[in-house]
Amino acid sequence: QVQLVESGGGLVQAGGSLRLSCAASGSIFRINAMVWYRQAPGKQREYVASITSGGSTNSADSVKGRFTISRDNANNTVYLQMNSLKPEDTAVYSCNANLRVTRFGVDRSYWGQGTQVTVSS
């Protein structure tokens, strides 16, 4: 059974920083892309940043230059370093991993439960 567990959320003042982590555990053969999403109250979930197994990254224009995604393949963990936080970054942040449980299995998408990030003005 695969689980994704996020941590690192909290309350921070505008201009501050937080570092989110998302650790995948269980029977995992290979993790492909890992992605961070966020959902603010009353809004649809939106893409934040992603990283491939080879380390190629991409991010939404709204966070470019402020957020950095990275991953530790040995520990099946993805990070999101968030700097210069703004009140509009307030949301529940969730991670998604596209992974394969066994060598000859199929790739599937798994989600974490989310972690709350609140930025006060």
DSSP file with accessible surface (Angstrom, degrees, kcal/mol):
  #  RESIDUE AA STRUCTURE BP1 BP2  ACC     N-H-->O    O-->H-N    N-H-->O    O-->H-N    TCO  KAPPA ALPHA  PHI   PSI    X-CA   Y-CA   Z-CA
    1    1 A Q              0   0  195      0, 0.0     2,-0.4     0, 0.0    26,-0.1   0.000 360.0 360.0 360.0 127.7    0.0    0.0    0.0
    2    2 A V        -     0   0   18     24,-0.2     2,-0.4    25,-0.1    24,-0.2  -0.730 360.0-176.2 -95.1 136.7    1.4    3.3   -1.1
    3    3 A Q  E     -A   25   0A 109     22,-2.3    22,-2.7    -2,-0.4     2,-0.5  -0.991  14.3-159.5-130.8 142.4    1.0    6.4    1.0
    4    4 A L  E     -A   24   0A   9    107,-0.5   109,-0.6    -2,-0.4     2,-0.5  -0.989  14.0-171.6-117.3 126.1    2.1   10.1    0.4
    5    5 A V  E     -A   23   0A  71     18,-2.2    18,-2.3    -2,-0.5     2,-0.3  -0.969   5.2-158.7-125.4 118.9    2.4   12.2    3.5
    6    6 A E  E     +A   22   0A   8     -2,-0.5     2,-0.3    16,-0.2    16,-0.2  -0.640  17.1 166.5 -91.0 153.5    2.9   15.9    3.4
    7    7 A S  E     +A   21   0A  63     14,-2.2    14,-2.6    -2,-0.3   108,-0.1  -0.959  40.0  68.8-154.5 166.4    4.4   18.0    6.2
    8    8 A G        +     0   0   37     -2,-0.3    11,-0.3     1,-0.3    14,-0.0   0.356  61.6 132.5 104.6  -4.7    5.8   21.5    6.8
    9    9 A G        +     0   0   28     12,-0.1     2,-0.3     9,-0.1    -1,-0.3  -0.166  22.7 118.4 -71.9 172.1    2.7   23.6    6.5
   10   10 A G  E     -d  117   0B  29    106,-0.9   108,-2.8   105,-0.1     2,-0.5  -0.988  61.0 -49.3 163.4-165.3    1.8   26.3    8.9
   11   11 A L  E     +d  118   0B 129     -2,-0.3     2,-0.3   106,-0.2   108,-0.2  -0.884  53.5 164.7-105.0 129.5    1.2   30.0    9.5
   12   12 A V  E     -d  119   0B  24    106,-2.5   108,-2.4    -2,-0.5     2,-0.1  -0.981  34.9-110.7-143.4 151.8    3.7   32.5    8.3
   13   13 A Q  E >   -d  120   0B 147     -2,-0.3     3,-2.3   106,-0.2    72,-0.2  -0.477  51.2 -81.5 -79.1 155.5    3.8   36.2    7.8
   14   14 A A  T 3  S+     0   0   49    106,-2.4    72,-0.2     1,-0.3    -1,-0.1  -0.294 120.4  29.9 -55.2 137.7    4.0   37.7    4.3
   15   15 A G  T 3  S+     0   0   55     70,-3.2    69,-0.6     1,-0.3    -1,-0.3   0.240  99.6 115.5  92.0 -11.2    7.6   37.7    3.1
   16   16 A G    <   -     0   0   22     -3,-2.3    69,-2.3    69,-0.2     2,-0.3  -0.086  57.6-122.2 -83.5-174.1    8.4   34.6    5.1
   17   17 A S        -     0   0   61     66,-0.2     2,-0.3    67,-0.2    66,-0.2  -0.925  20.5-179.5-133.3 152.0    9.4   31.1    4.1
   18   18 A L  E     - B   0  82A  33     64,-2.2    64,-3.4    -2,-0.3     2,-0.5  -0.978  16.2-146.5-142.9 153.5    8.2   27.6    4.5
   19   19 A R  E     - B   0  81A 129    -11,-0.3     2,-0.3    -2,-0.3    62,-0.2  -0.973  15.3-160.3-124.6 117.0    9.5   24.2    3.3
   20   20 A L  E     - B   0  80A   0     60,-2.7    60,-2.3    -2,-0.5     2,-0.3  -0.701   4.6-163.8 -93.7 147.1    7.0   21.5    2.5
   21   21 A S  E     -AB   7  79A  27    -14,-2.6   -14,-2.2    -2,-0.3     2,-0.4  -0.951   8.8-169.5-126.7 150.1    7.9   17.8    2.3
   22   22 A a  E     -AB   6  78A   0     56,-2.1    56,-2.4    -2,-0.3     2,-0.5  -0.930   9.8-167.3-140.5 114.0    6.0   14.9    0.8
   23   23 A A  E     -AB   5  77A  41    -18,-2.3   -18,-2.2    -2,-0.4     2,-0.4  -0.892   7.8-151.9-108.0 128.8    7.3   11.4    1.5
   24   24 A A  E     +A    4   0A   7     52,-2.9     2,-0.3    -2,-0.5   -20,-0.2  -0.826  21.6 175.8 -97.4 134.2    6.1    8.4   -0.4
   25   25 A S  E     +A    3   0A  56    -22,-2.7   -22,-2.3    -2,-0.4     2,-0.2  -0.908  29.6  54.0-135.3 164.7    6.1    5.1    1.4
   26   26 A G  S    S-     0   0   52     -2,-0.3     2,-1.0   -24,-0.2   -24,-0.2  -0.704  99.9 -15.9 111.9-165.7    5.1    1.5    0.8
   27   27 A S  S    S+     0   0   73     -2,-0.2     2,-0.4   -26,-0.1   -25,-0.1  -0.657  75.2 163.8 -80.6 103.6    5.9   -0.9   -1.9
   28   28 A I        +     0   0   34     -2,-1.0    73,-0.2     1,-0.1     3,-0.1  -0.986  26.1 178.3-128.5 126.9    7.3    1.3   -4.7
   29   29 A F  S    S-     0   0   99     71,-2.6     2,-0.3    -2,-0.4    72,-0.2   0.881  75.3  -8.4 -88.4 -46.3    9.2    0.2   -7.8
   30   30 A R  E     -E  100   0B  96     70,-1.9    70,-3.1    72,-0.1     2,-0.5  -0.980  54.0-148.4-155.8 138.3    9.7    3.5   -9.4
   31   31 A I  E     -E   99   0B  10     -2,-0.3    68,-0.3    68,-0.2     3,-0.1  -0.949  17.7-178.0-107.9 126.5    8.4    7.1   -9.0
   32   32 A N  E     -     0   0B  29     66,-3.4    -1,-0.1    -2,-0.5    67,-0.1   0.542  58.3  -1.0 -87.9-119.3    8.1    9.1  -12.2
   33   33 A A  E     -     0   0B  35     19,-0.1    65,-2.5    64,-0.1     2,-0.4  -0.395  60.2-157.9 -75.0 148.1    7.0   12.8  -11.9
   34   34 A M  E     -EF  97  51B   2     17,-2.5    17,-2.3    63,-0.2     2,-0.4  -0.992  15.2-171.2-124.6 135.9    6.1   14.3   -8.6
   35   35 A V  E     -EF  96  50B  14     61,-3.0    61,-2.7    -2,-0.4     2,-0.4  -0.970  18.2-145.8-134.1 141.5    3.9   17.4   -8.5
   36   36 A W  E     +EF  95  49B   0     13,-3.2    12,-2.6    -2,-0.4    13,-1.5  -0.912  22.5 176.6-104.0 135.3    2.7   20.0   -6.0
   37   37 A Y  E     -EF  94  47B  60     57,-3.0    57,-2.3    -2,-0.4     2,-0.3  -0.841   9.6-158.7-125.1 165.6   -0.8   21.4   -6.3
   38   38 A R  E     -EF  93  46B  12      8,-2.4     8,-3.3    -2,-0.3     2,-0.4  -0.991   6.3-161.7-145.1 153.9   -2.7   23.8   -4.2
   39   39 A Q  E     -E   92   0B  95     53,-1.9    53,-2.3    -2,-0.3     6,-0.2  -0.951   8.1-159.3-139.6 116.9   -6.3   24.7   -3.6
   40   40 A A    >   -     0   0   23      4,-0.4     3,-2.3    -2,-0.4    51,-0.1  -0.564  44.6 -76.5 -87.8 157.7   -7.4   28.0   -1.9
   41   41 A P  T 3  S+     0   0  114      0, 0.0    -1,-0.1     0, 0.0     3,-0.1  -0.282 118.1   5.9 -56.4 128.9  -10.9   28.3   -0.3
   42   42 A G  T 3  S+     0   0   93      1,-0.2     2,-0.3    -3,-0.1    -2,-0.0   0.517 114.0 100.0  77.8   5.3  -13.6   28.6   -3.0
   43   43 A K  S <  S-     0   0  143     -3,-2.3    -1,-0.2     1,-0.0     2,-0.1  -0.818  75.9-102.0-122.1 163.2  -11.1   28.1   -5.8
   44   44 A Q        -     0   0  176     -2,-0.3    -4,-0.4     1,-0.1     2,-0.1  -0.435  48.4 -90.8 -77.7 156.3  -10.2   25.2   -8.1
   45   45 A R        -     0   0  129     -6,-0.2     2,-0.4    -2,-0.1    -6,-0.2  -0.414  49.4-161.4 -64.4 139.4   -7.1   23.2   -7.5
   46   46 A E  E     -F   38   0B  85     -8,-3.3    -8,-2.4    -2,-0.1     2,-0.2  -0.943  20.5-106.3-129.9 151.3   -4.1   24.6   -9.4
   47   47 A Y  E     +F   37   0B  68     -2,-0.4   -10,-0.2   -10,-0.2     3,-0.1  -0.455  33.9 172.2 -70.6 139.1   -0.7   23.4  -10.5
   48   48 A V  E     -     0   0B   0    -12,-2.6    12,-2.8     1,-0.4     2,-0.3   0.749  56.5 -30.1-112.2 -58.9    2.3   24.7   -8.5
   49   49 A A  E     -FG  36  59B   2    -13,-1.5   -13,-3.2    10,-0.3    -1,-0.4  -0.987  49.9-160.5-162.1 158.1    5.4   22.9   -9.6
   50   50 A S  E     -FG  35  58B  27      8,-2.5     8,-2.0    -2,-0.3     2,-0.3  -0.965   1.9-164.2-145.0 159.1    6.6   19.5  -10.8
   51   51 A I  E     -FG  34  57B   7    -17,-2.3   -17,-2.5    -2,-0.3     6,-0.2  -0.991  15.2-138.7-146.9 134.8    9.8   17.5  -11.1
   52   52 A T    >   -     0   0   59      4,-2.4     3,-1.5    -2,-0.3   -19,-0.1  -0.342  35.8-100.3 -84.2 173.5   10.7   14.5  -13.2
   53   53 A S  T 3  S+     0   0   62      1,-0.3    20,-0.1     2,-0.1    -1,-0.1   0.804 125.4  54.1 -64.3 -25.7   12.6   11.5  -12.0
   54   54 A G  T 3  S-     0   0   71      2,-0.1    -1,-0.3     1,-0.0   -21,-0.0   0.492 123.6-103.6 -87.3  -4.1   15.6   12.9  -13.8
   55   55 A G    <   +     0   0   39     -3,-1.5     2,-0.3     1,-0.3    -2,-0.1   0.460  68.3 147.4  99.1   3.3   15.3   16.3  -12.0
   56   56 A S        -     0   0   81      1,-0.0    -4,-2.4    -5,-0.0    -1,-0.3  -0.558  30.9-160.6 -72.6 136.7   13.8   18.5  -14.7
   57   57 A T  E     +G   51   0B  87     -2,-0.3     2,-0.3    -6,-0.2    -6,-0.2  -0.796  20.1 177.3-121.8 159.6   11.5   21.0  -13.1
   58   58 A N  E     -G   50   0B  91     -8,-2.0    -8,-2.5    -2,-0.3     2,-0.3  -0.971   7.9-174.1-151.8 156.4    8.7   23.3  -14.0
   59   59 A S  E     -G   49   0B  23     -2,-0.3   -10,-0.3   -10,-0.2   -11,-0.1  -0.990  31.7 -91.6-151.8 160.7    6.5   25.7  -12.1
   60   60 A A    >>  -     0   0   19    -12,-2.8     3,-1.7    -2,-0.3     4,-1.0  -0.383  37.1-118.7 -70.2 150.5    3.5   28.0  -12.5
   61   61 A D  T 34 S+     0   0  140      1,-0.3     3,-0.5     2,-0.2    -1,-0.1   0.843 111.1  65.0 -58.9 -32.7    4.2   31.6  -13.4
   62   62 A S  T 34 S+     0   0   58      1,-0.2    -1,-0.3     3,-0.0   -14,-0.0   0.680 112.9  31.5 -67.0 -17.7    2.7   32.8  -10.1
   63   63 A V  T X> S+     0   0    0     -3,-1.7     4,-2.4   -15,-0.2     3,-2.3   0.436  84.1 128.6-119.1  -2.7    5.4   31.1   -8.1
   64   64 A K  T 3< S+     0   0   97     -4,-1.0     4,-0.1    -3,-0.5    -3,-0.0  -0.301  80.1  16.4 -58.2 135.5    8.4   31.4  -10.5
   65   65 A G  T 34 S+     0   0   86      2,-0.4    -1,-0.3     1,-0.1     3,-0.1   0.294 127.0  57.5  85.0 -10.6   11.4   32.9   -8.7
   66   66 A R  T <4 S+     0   0   28     -3,-2.3    17,-2.1     1,-0.2     2,-0.4   0.689  98.7  51.9-117.5 -38.2    9.9   32.3   -5.3
   67   67 A F  E  <  -C   82   0A  11     -4,-2.4     2,-0.4    15,-0.2    -2,-0.4  -0.853  60.2-167.5-107.3 142.7    9.2   28.5   -5.0
   68   68 A T  E     -C   81   0A  84     13,-2.6    13,-3.1    -2,-0.4     2,-0.4  -0.994   6.0-155.8-130.9 127.4   11.7   25.8   -5.7
   69   69 A I  E     +C   80   0A  13     -2,-0.4     2,-0.3    11,-0.2    11,-0.2  -0.803  22.0 160.0-101.2 141.5   10.9   22.1   -6.1
   70   70 A S  E     -C   79   0A  49      9,-1.7     9,-3.2    -2,-0.4     2,-0.3  -0.945  19.1-149.8-149.1 169.2   13.4   19.4   -5.5
   71   71 A R  E     -C   78   0A  37     -2,-0.3     2,-0.6     7,-0.3     7,-0.2  -0.994  15.1-146.1-148.1 153.3   13.4   15.7   -4.7
   72   72 A D  E > > -C   77   0A  51      5,-3.3     5,-2.1    -2,-0.3     3,-0.8  -0.928  15.8-172.4-116.1  99.3   15.4   13.0   -2.9
   73   73 A N  G > 5S+     0   0   83     -2,-0.6     3,-0.8     1,-0.2    -1,-0.1   0.835  82.0  60.6 -65.8 -32.4   15.0    9.9   -5.0
   74   74 A A  G 3 5S+     0   0   90      1,-0.2    -1,-0.2    -3,-0.1    -2,-0.0   0.823 116.7  32.3 -64.4 -29.0   16.8    7.7   -2.4
   75   75 A N  G < 5S-     0   0  103     -3,-0.8    -1,-0.2     2,-0.2   -51,-0.2   0.245 105.6-122.5-112.7  11.0   14.1    8.6    0.1
   76   76 A N  T < 5 +     0   0   51     -3,-0.8   -52,-2.9    -4,-0.4     2,-0.4   0.886  66.0 138.8  51.7  45.1   11.1    9.0   -2.2
   77   77 A T  E   < -BC  23  72A  14     -5,-2.1    -5,-3.3   -54,-0.2     2,-0.4  -0.960  39.3-163.0-127.6 139.5   10.6   12.5   -1.1
   78   78 A V  E     -BC  22  71A   0    -56,-2.4   -56,-2.1    -2,-0.4     2,-0.3  -0.925  12.1-159.0-118.2 145.3    9.8   15.7   -2.8
   79   79 A Y  E     -BC  21  70A  41     -9,-3.2    -9,-1.7    -2,-0.4     2,-0.4  -0.880  11.8-159.3-121.7 155.3   10.2   19.2   -1.4
   80   80 A L  E     -BC  20  69A   0    -60,-2.3   -60,-2.7    -2,-0.3     2,-0.6  -0.912   9.0-161.6-134.9 105.2    8.8   22.6   -2.0
   81   81 A Q  E     -BC  19  68A  59    -13,-3.1   -13,-2.6    -2,-0.4     2,-0.6  -0.808  11.7-166.3 -85.8 120.0   10.9   25.5   -0.8
   82   82 A M  E     +BC  18  67A   0    -64,-3.4   -64,-2.2    -2,-0.6     2,-0.3  -0.941  11.1 173.1-116.1 114.9    8.6   28.6   -0.6
   83   83 A N        +     0   0   58    -17,-2.1   -66,-0.2    -2,-0.6   -67,-0.2  -0.762  59.4  23.7-114.8 164.9   10.2   32.0   -0.2
   84   84 A S  S    S-     0   0   70    -69,-0.6    -1,-0.2    -2,-0.3   -68,-0.2   0.908  84.7-160.1  48.7  48.6    8.7   35.5   -0.3
   85   85 A L        -     0   0    2    -69,-2.3   -70,-3.2    -3,-0.2   -69,-0.2  -0.263   7.6-158.4 -64.9 145.6    5.3   34.2    0.6
   86   86 A K    >   -     0   0   87    -72,-0.2     3,-2.5   -71,-0.1     4,-0.3  -0.864  31.5-110.5-120.2 156.9    2.3   36.3   -0.2
   87   87 A P  G >  S+     0   0   52      0, 0.0     3,-1.9     0, 0.0    32,-0.4   0.854 117.4  63.4 -54.9 -33.1   -1.2   36.1    1.3
   88   88 A E  G 3  S+     0   0  126      1,-0.3   -48,-0.1   -48,-0.0    -3,-0.0   0.572  88.6  69.9 -72.1  -5.1   -2.5   34.8   -2.0
   89   89 A D  G <  S+     0   0    1     -3,-2.5    -1,-0.3    30,-0.0     2,-0.2   0.536  70.3 121.3 -84.0  -6.1   -0.3   31.7   -1.5
   90   90 A T    <   +     0   0   32     -3,-1.9     2,-0.3    -4,-0.3    28,-0.2  -0.394  40.7 106.6 -60.7 124.4   -2.7   30.7    1.3
   91   91 A A  E    S- H   0 117B   1     26,-2.0    26,-2.7    -2,-0.2     2,-0.6  -0.967  75.8 -79.8-178.0 171.0   -4.1   27.2    0.3
   92   92 A V  E     -EH  39 116B  52    -53,-2.3   -53,-1.9    -2,-0.3     2,-0.5  -0.877  46.9-149.8 -89.5 123.8   -4.0   23.5    1.1
   93   93 A Y  E     -EH  38 115B   0     22,-3.0    22,-2.2    -2,-0.6     2,-0.4  -0.856  17.6-178.1-100.9 128.6   -0.9   22.2   -0.7
   94   94 A S  E     -E   37   0B  20    -57,-2.3   -57,-3.0    -2,-0.5     2,-0.3  -0.932  15.8-140.8-126.2 147.1   -1.1   18.6   -1.9
   95   95 A a  E     -E   36   0B   1     -2,-0.4    17,-2.2   -59,-0.2     2,-0.4  -0.803  11.0-163.2-108.0 151.9    1.5   16.4   -3.6
   96   96 A N  E     -EI  35 111B  13    -61,-2.7   -61,-3.0    -2,-0.3     2,-0.4  -0.992   2.4-166.2-131.1 138.5    0.9   13.9   -6.4
   97   97 A A  E     -EI  34 110B   0     13,-2.4    13,-2.5    -2,-0.4     2,-0.7  -0.993  13.5-151.5-129.7 131.2    3.2   11.1   -7.5
   98   98 A N  E     + I   0 109B  52    -65,-2.5   -66,-3.4    -2,-0.4     2,-0.3  -0.909  42.5 153.5 -96.2 114.6    3.0    9.1  -10.7
   99   99 A L  E     -EI  31 108B   0      9,-2.8     9,-2.9    -2,-0.7     2,-0.4  -0.898  43.6-128.6-144.7 167.9    4.5    5.8   -9.7
  100  100 A R  E     -EI  30 107B  54    -70,-3.1   -71,-2.6    -2,-0.3   -70,-1.9  -0.981   7.9-161.3-122.1 132.8    4.7    2.1  -10.4
  101  101 A V  S    S+     0   0   48      5,-0.5     2,-0.3    -2,-0.4    -1,-0.1   0.881  77.7  21.4 -81.7 -39.8    4.4   -0.5   -7.6
  102  102 A T  S >  S-     0   0   77      4,-0.2     3,-1.6   -74,-0.1    -1,-0.1  -0.878  84.8-106.7-127.6 163.6    6.0   -3.4   -9.4
  103  103 A R  T 3  S+     0   0  160     -2,-0.3    -1,-0.1     1,-0.3    -2,-0.0   0.869 119.7  32.4 -58.2 -40.4    8.4   -3.7  -12.3
  104  104 A F  T 3  S+     0   0  175      2,-0.0    -1,-0.3    -3,-0.0     2,-0.0   0.204 101.7 102.7-105.2  16.0    5.7   -5.0  -14.8
  105  105 A G  S <  S-     0   0   23     -3,-1.6     2,-0.3     1,-0.1    -5,-0.0  -0.080  75.0 -94.7 -83.5-169.3    2.8   -3.0  -13.3
  106  106 A V        -     0   0  108     -7,-0.0    -5,-0.5     1,-0.0     2,-0.3  -0.768  35.9-103.0-108.8 155.2    1.2    0.1  -14.6
  107  107 A D  E     -I  100   0B  62     -2,-0.3     2,-0.3    -7,-0.1    -7,-0.2  -0.591  44.6-178.4 -75.2 134.3    1.9    3.7  -13.6
  108  108 A R  E     -I   99   0B 143     -9,-2.9    -9,-2.8    -2,-0.3     2,-0.5  -0.915  25.7-116.4-133.2 161.3   -0.7    5.2  -11.4
  109  109 A S  E     -I   98   0B  60     -2,-0.3     2,-0.4   -11,-0.2   -11,-0.2  -0.834  28.6-173.1-102.0 132.4   -1.3    8.5   -9.7
  110  110 A Y  E     -I   97   0B  41    -13,-2.5   -13,-2.4    -2,-0.5     2,-0.3  -0.946   6.1-154.4-125.0 148.3   -1.3    8.8   -5.9
  111  111 A W  E     -I   96   0B  97     -2,-0.4  -107,-0.5   -15,-0.2   -15,-0.2  -0.906   8.3-137.1-123.0 146.7   -2.2   11.8   -3.7
  112  112 A G        -     0   0   13    -17,-2.2  -107,-0.2    -2,-0.3     3,-0.1  -0.378  31.9-108.8 -86.4 177.9   -1.3   13.0   -0.3
  113  113 A Q        -     0   0  121   -109,-0.6  -108,-0.1     1,-0.2   -19,-0.1   0.648  59.5-117.5 -86.4 -15.0   -3.8   14.4    2.2
  114  114 A G        -     0   0   12    -19,-0.1     2,-0.4   -22,-0.0   -20,-0.2   0.036  15.2-122.6  97.8 154.3   -2.6   17.9    2.0
  115  115 A T  E     - H   0  93B  23    -22,-2.2   -22,-3.0  -108,-0.1     2,-0.4  -0.999  24.9-119.5-136.7 136.9   -1.0   20.4    4.3
  116  116 A Q  E     - H   0  92B  89     -2,-0.4  -106,-0.9   -24,-0.2     2,-0.5  -0.601  23.6-171.5 -81.8 131.1   -2.4   23.9    5.1
  117  117 A V  E     -dH  10  91B   0    -26,-2.7   -26,-2.0    -2,-0.4     2,-0.5  -0.992   5.0-176.3-119.3 124.1   -0.3   26.9    4.4
  118  118 A T  E     -d   11   0B  50   -108,-2.8  -106,-2.5    -2,-0.5     2,-0.6  -0.987   6.4-167.2-125.0 124.3   -1.6   30.3    5.7
  119  119 A V  E     -d   12   0B   7     -2,-0.5     2,-0.3   -32,-0.4  -106,-0.2  -0.950  10.7-154.0-113.6 117.8    0.2   33.5    4.9
  120  120 A S  E      d   13   0B  45   -108,-2.4  -106,-2.4    -2,-0.6    -2,-0.0  -0.642 360.0 360.0 -92.8 148.3   -0.9   36.5    7.0
  121  121 A S              0   0  138     -2,-0.3    -1,-0.1  -108,-0.2   -35,-0.0  -0.357 360.0 360.0 -89.7 360.0   -0.6   40.1    5.7
